[in-house]
Amino acid sequence: MFKSIQAAAVLLVLGFYQPDAVAQITALQANNPWSFGVNGYYGGLFRYKSDLPPLSFTNTTGVEVYAHQHTLGDKPWQVLYRYPQIGFAFSYYHYGVPDELGEAFTLTTYLDNVLLQGRKNSLRLNLGTGLVYSTRYYIPEINEGNKAIGSPLAFVLRATLRYEFPLRRNTFLNVNLAFRHFSNGGLNKPNNGMNFPMVGLGARFQHREVMREPTPEEAPPAPDKSTHLNVRLGVGVKEVLLVDEKHPVYNLSVYGSRRISNASALLLGADGFYDTALREEFINVGLPVPDEDLDARMAGLTVGHELHLNRLSVVVQLGRYIYQPLGLFPDYYQRYGLKYNIYNRMSASVMLLAHTRTANVVEWGAGWQL
């Protein structure tokens, strides 16, 4: 109330007093509250080479500071996903093996969703992605023991299950069960990746209570259930051998998409690939390289799902090769990634193409919906 009087007084002095303007300023002051917090972590590493114990050959410690914004339901997708929190986090990890693995710093963004909500406590799931900088990585003749990460900069996937309860009015304690995955997506070799579970304890401070408007009683607009044709062009680079150069991989995807709800769409289509690293792939698996020219073309059929979050969407696809003349890869492949609608029917995307548990290449793409 006092802030509303302040706003009215300022406008009155300026000679521009209007009740609607005061209402807009008051709403702006009340909207989009932020929370800030810190978490401490302790965990172990899954092995990243065969001669290590299967779990916890060393212990990882970490600390994370974060800020996230509370959504208020002013957009349909926020109501659909039960008012998620959109956040940013900066983290530091020490693996306990400083000479071999060093330390890591991550910068990530995430969505934090409620799973179970009690009167005062809640169980939440935090999913996100970002970048990681490693102080130690594989360098021939310098750090050959590190078979986990082959480049200083890599990608991170994060998942955190968080149980939270209030300590004071605007202060909350939380107990976390977290998992982190670091990988450069085949951009550099080696790329066995870092995988580590952790337990954590933290605190969150909320500047003020979240005041949401009542959920609208009218039903959300029905999704467009017509089938759309999509075309996507992608390119990525990868290394295959420990001492290697970057090899480009090109991709053309054509697929149909059909919304089954406001949040979900089914995908069905085909991929074409042109992989310039096939000669190195033969060497990598210990097979003689054919004397004739290598056919770098491959093709596959895909089925998938797209989860829509406003302009951003999460894409998961399963594919099967129908044309792979050299037979170097498994019959099936997976694609995981993010797509962002830039303008009208144009989108940009980043996708990871993998064969079972092995990353093949990160594809950077542009797409059009016809």
C-alpha positions in Angstrom: 0.0 0.0 0.0 2.8 2.4 0.9 4.5 1.7 -2.4 1.3 2.5 -4.2 1.1 5.9 -2.4 4.7 6.6 -3.3 4.1 5.9 -6.9 1.0 8.1 -6.9 2.9 10.9 -5.2 5.7 10.8 -7.8 3.2 10.9 -10.7 1.2 13.7 -9.0 4.3 15.9 -8.6 5.1 15.4 -12.3 1.5 16.2 -13.2 0.8 12.9 -14.7 -1.4 11.2 -12.1 -3.5 8.4 -13.6 -5.0 5.6 -11.5 -4.2 3.0 -14.3 -0.5 4.1 -14.3 -0.3 3.6 -10.5 -1.9 0.1 -10.8 0.7 -0.8 -13.5 3.6 0.3 -11.3 2.2 -1.5 -8.3 1.8 -4.7 -10.3 5.3 -4.4 -11.7 6.7 -4.1 -8.1 4.8 -7.2 -7.0 5.6 -9.4 -10.0 8.4 -11.9 -10.5 10.0 -12.2 -7.1 13.5 -13.7 -6.9 15.0 -16.2 -4.6 18.7 -16.7 -3.7 20.4 -19.6 -2.2 23.5 -21.7 -1.6 24.1 -25.5 -1.6 27.0 -27.6 -0.4 27.6 -31.1 -2.0 29.5 -34.3 -1.2 29.6 -37.3 -3.5 31.5 -39.8 -5.5 32.6 -40.4 -9.1 31.5 -43.2 -11.4 34.5 -44.7 -13.2 35.5 -43.3 -16.5 38.1 -45.9 -17.5 38.1 -49.7 -17.1 40.9 -50.0 -14.4 39.1 -47.8 -11.9 36.7 -49.2 -9.2 33.1 -49.1 -10.3 32.0 -46.4 -7.9 33.5 -43.7 -5.6 37.2 -44.2 -6.4 37.4 -40.6 -5.1 35.1 -38.2 -3.4 33.7 -35.0 -4.8 32.9 -31.8 -2.9 31.2 -28.8 -4.3 29.4 -25.6 -3.6 26.7 -23.8 -5.6 25.2 -20.4 -5.5 22.0 -19.7 -7.4 19.2 -17.3 -8.1 15.8 -18.2 -9.6 12.7 -16.2 -10.5 9.2 -17.4 -9.5 6.7 -17.5 -12.3 3.2 -16.2 -11.6 1.1 -17.7 -14.3 0.9 -14.7 -16.7 1.7 -17.1 -19.6 -0.2 -20.3 -20.3 2.8 -22.6 -20.2 3.6 -21.4 -16.6 0.2 -22.6 -15.4 0.5 -25.8 -17.4 3.8 -26.7 -15.6 2.5 -25.6 -12.2 4.4 -22.3 -11.9 8.1 -23.5 -12.4 11.0 -21.5 -11.1 13.5 -20.3 -13.8 17.0 -20.2 -12.4 20.7 -19.7 -12.9 23.5 -21.4 -10.9 27.3 -21.1 -10.6 29.0 -24.1 -9.1 32.5 -25.2 -8.1 33.6 -28.9 -7.8 36.8 -30.5 -6.5 37.2 -34.1 -7.5 39.7 -35.1 -4.8 42.3 -36.0 -7.5 43.9 -32.6 -8.2 46.8 -33.7 -10.4 44.7 -35.9 -12.7 41.2 -34.3 -12.7 41.7 -30.9 -11.2 38.6 -28.7 -10.5 35.5 -27.7 -12.4 33.4 -24.5 -12.6 29.9 -24.6 -14.1 27.4 -22.0 -15.2 23.9 -23.5 -15.8 20.3 -22.6 -16.3 17.4 -24.7 -15.1 13.7 -25.2 -14.5 12.6 -26.1 -10.9 9.2 -27.8 -10.7 7.2 -29.0 -7.7 6.5 -32.7 -7.5 4.7 -32.8 -4.1 3.4 -29.8 -2.3 2.6 -29.9 1.4 1.3 -27.1 3.6 4.8 -25.8 4.4 7.2 -28.3 2.8 7.7 -29.4 -0.8 9.5 -31.9 -3.0 10.9 -30.4 -6.2 12.8 -31.5 -9.3 15.4 -29.3 -10.8 16.6 -30.0 -14.4 18.9 -27.9 -16.5 22.0 -27.6 -18.7 24.9 -25.3 -19.3 28.7 -25.2 -19.6 31.6 -26.5 -17.5 35.2 -25.3 -17.4 37.7 -28.0 -16.3 41.2 -27.0 -15.0 42.7 -30.4 -15.9 41.9 -32.3 -19.1 43.6 -34.7 -21.5 46.8 -33.4 -23.1 49.2 -35.9 -24.8 52.4 -36.4 -22.8 51.2 -33.9 -20.1 48.0 -35.3 -18.5 47.5 -38.7 -20.2 46.0 -40.1 -17.1 42.8 -38.1 -17.6 40.6 -40.1 -19.9 37.4 -38.3 -18.8 37.5 -34.9 -20.5 39.4 -34.0 -23.6 38.8 -30.2 -23.7 38.7 -27.4 -21.1 35.1 -26.4 -22.1 32.3 -28.9 -22.2 28.6 -29.3 -21.6 26.8 -30.1 -18.4 23.5 -31.8 -17.7 22.1 -31.4 -14.2 19.3 -33.1 -12.2 18.5 -32.3 -8.5 15.8 -33.7 -6.3 15.2 -31.2 -3.5 13.2 -31.5 -0.3 12.5 -28.1 1.2 11.0 -26.9 4.4 10.8 -23.4 6.1 13.2 -22.3 8.8 11.7 -18.8 9.1 9.2 -16.8 7.2 11.4 -16.1 4.2 14.2 -18.6 4.8 14.1 -22.3 3.7 16.4 -25.3 4.3 16.7 -28.0 1.7 18.1 -31.5 1.4 19.3 -32.4 -2.1 20.0 -35.6 -4.1 21.9 -34.5 -7.2 23.5 -35.9 -10.3 25.8 -34.2 -12.8 27.1 -35.3 -16.2 29.9 -33.5 -18.0 30.7 -34.2 -21.7 32.0 -32.4 -24.8 29.8 -34.4 -27.1 32.6 -35.9 -29.1 34.1 -32.5 -30.0 37.5 -33.6 -28.5 38.9 -37.0 -27.6 38.9 -38.7 -25.1 35.3 -38.0 -24.0 34.3 -40.7 -21.5 32.7 -37.9 -19.5 32.3 -37.2 -15.8 29.3 -38.7 -13.9 28.8 -38.2 -10.2 26.0 -38.4 -7.7 26.0 -36.2 -4.7 24.0 -35.4 -1.5 23.7 -31.8 -0.5 22.4 -29.4 2.2 21.5 -25.8 1.5 19.4 -22.7 2.3 17.3 -20.4 0.2 16.2 -16.9 1.0 13.1 -15.5 -0.6 12.7 -11.7 -0.5 8.9 -11.7 -0.3 6.0 -14.0 -0.6 4.8 -15.1 -4.0 1.4 -13.6 -4.7 -0.2 -15.3 -7.7 -3.4 -14.5 -9.5 -6.1 -17.2 -9.2 -5.9 -19.8 -11.9 -8.3 -18.8 -14.7 -11.4 -20.9 -14.8 -11.7 -20.9 -18.5 -10.0 -23.8 -20.4 -6.7 -23.0 -22.1 -6.9 -22.6 -25.9 -7.0 -25.9 -27.8 -3.8 -26.9 -29.4 -3.4 -26.8 -33.2 -3.6 -30.6 -34.0 -2.8 -30.3 -37.6 0.3 -32.0 -38.9 3.2 -29.8 -39.9 6.2 -30.6 -42.1 9.6 -29.5 -40.7 13.0 -29.3 -42.3 16.2 -29.0 -40.3 19.8 -28.5 -41.4 22.5 -29.3 -38.9 26.3 -29.4 -38.8 28.7 -30.5 -36.1 32.4 -31.4 -35.7 34.0 -34.3 -33.9 37.3 -36.0 -33.1 37.6 -39.8 -33.3 41.2 -40.5 -32.4 43.2 -39.2 -29.4 45.4 -37.3 -31.8 43.1 -36.1 -34.5 41.7 -33.1 -36.4 38.1 -31.9 -36.4 35.9 -33.6 -38.9 32.6 -32.0 -40.0 29.3 -34.0 -40.0 26.3 -32.8 -41.9 22.7 -33.6 -41.3 19.4 -33.0 -43.1 16.2 -33.9 -41.2 12.7 -34.0 -42.6 9.9 -34.8 -40.2 6.2 -34.3 -39.4 5.1 -32.9 -36.1 1.6 -33.1 -34.6 0.5 -31.6 -31.3 -1.3 -34.0 -29.0 -1.7 -31.4 -26.2 -0.6 -27.9 -25.4 2.7 -29.3 -24.1 3.5 -32.3 -26.3 4.0 -33.1 -29.9 4.8 -36.4 -31.6 7.5 -36.5 -34.3 8.0 -38.9 -37.2 10.6 -38.4 -40.0 13.8 -39.2 -41.6 17.5 -38.2 -41.4 20.3 -38.0 -43.9 23.9 -37.8 -42.8 27.3 -37.1 -44.4 30.1 -38.1 -42.0 33.6 -37.1 -43.1 35.3 -39.0 -40.2 34.6 -42.6 -41.5 38.3 -43.3 -42.3 39.2 -42.4 -38.7 36.3 -44.5 -37.4 37.8 -47.6 -39.1 41.2 -46.9 -37.4 39.4 -46.3 -34.0 37.8 -49.8 -34.0 41.0 -51.5 -35.3 39.7 -52.4 -38.8 41.7 -52.0 -42.0 40.6 -48.9 -44.0 39.1 -50.0 -47.3 41.1 -49.0 -50.4 38.1 -47.7 -52.3 36.4 -44.4 -51.7 34.4 -44.5 -48.5 30.6 -43.8 -48.8 30.1 -41.1 -46.2 26.3 -41.1 -46.6 23.9 -42.6 -44.1 20.2 -42.4 -43.6 17.7 -43.3 -40.9 14.1 -43.1 -39.8 13.1 -41.4 -36.5 10.3 -41.2 -34.0 10.3 -38.7 -31.2 8.6 -36.3 -28.8 8.8 -32.6 -28.4 8.0 -31.0 -25.0 7.0 -27.3 -25.4 8.0 -24.6 -22.9 6.8 -21.5 -24.6 9.3 -20.7 -27.3 11.8 -23.3 -26.0 11.2 -27.0 -26.4 13.0 -30.2 -25.5 13.4 -32.8 -28.2 14.0 -36.5 -27.8 14.3 -38.9 -30.8 15.0 -42.5 -31.4 16.3 -43.4 -34.9 17.2 -46.5 -36.9 19.7 -46.6 -39.7 18.2 -47.9 -42.9 21.3 -47.0 -45.0 24.7 -47.5 -43.5 26.9 -49.3 -46.1 30.0 -49.5 -43.9 28.2 -50.8 -40.8 30.5 -49.0 -38.4 27.8 -47.8 -36.0 25.0 -49.6 -34.1 21.7 -50.0 -35.9 20.0 -47.5 -33.5 20.8 -43.9 -32.5 19.4 -41.3 -30.2 19.1 -37.5 -30.4 18.6 -35.2 -27.4 18.4 -31.5 -27.6 16.9 -28.0 -27.3 15.0 -26.0 -29.9 14.2 -22.4 -29.8 11.6 -20.7 -32.0 13.3 -17.5 -33.1 10.8 -15.9 -35.4 7.5 -17.1 -36.8 8.2 -20.7 -38.1 12.0 -20.4 -37.9 14.0 -22.1 -35.1 17.6 -22.7 -33.9 18.6 -25.9 -32.2 21.5 -27.8 -30.5 21.2 -31.6 -30.5 23.4 -34.4 -29.2 23.5 -37.5 -31.5 24.5 -40.6 -29.6 25.0 -44.3 -30.2 23.7 -46.1 -27.0 26.0 -44.5 -24.3 28.5 -43.0 -26.7 28.2 -39.4 -27.9 28.8 -39.1 -31.6 28.5 -35.5 -32.4 26.8 -32.2 -31.3 24.7 -30.8 -34.1 24.0 -27.1 -34.4 21.0 -26.5 -36.6 18.5 -24.2 -38.1 14.9 -25.3 -38.9 11.8 -24.3 -40.7 8.2 -25.4 -40.2 6.4 -25.5 -43.6 
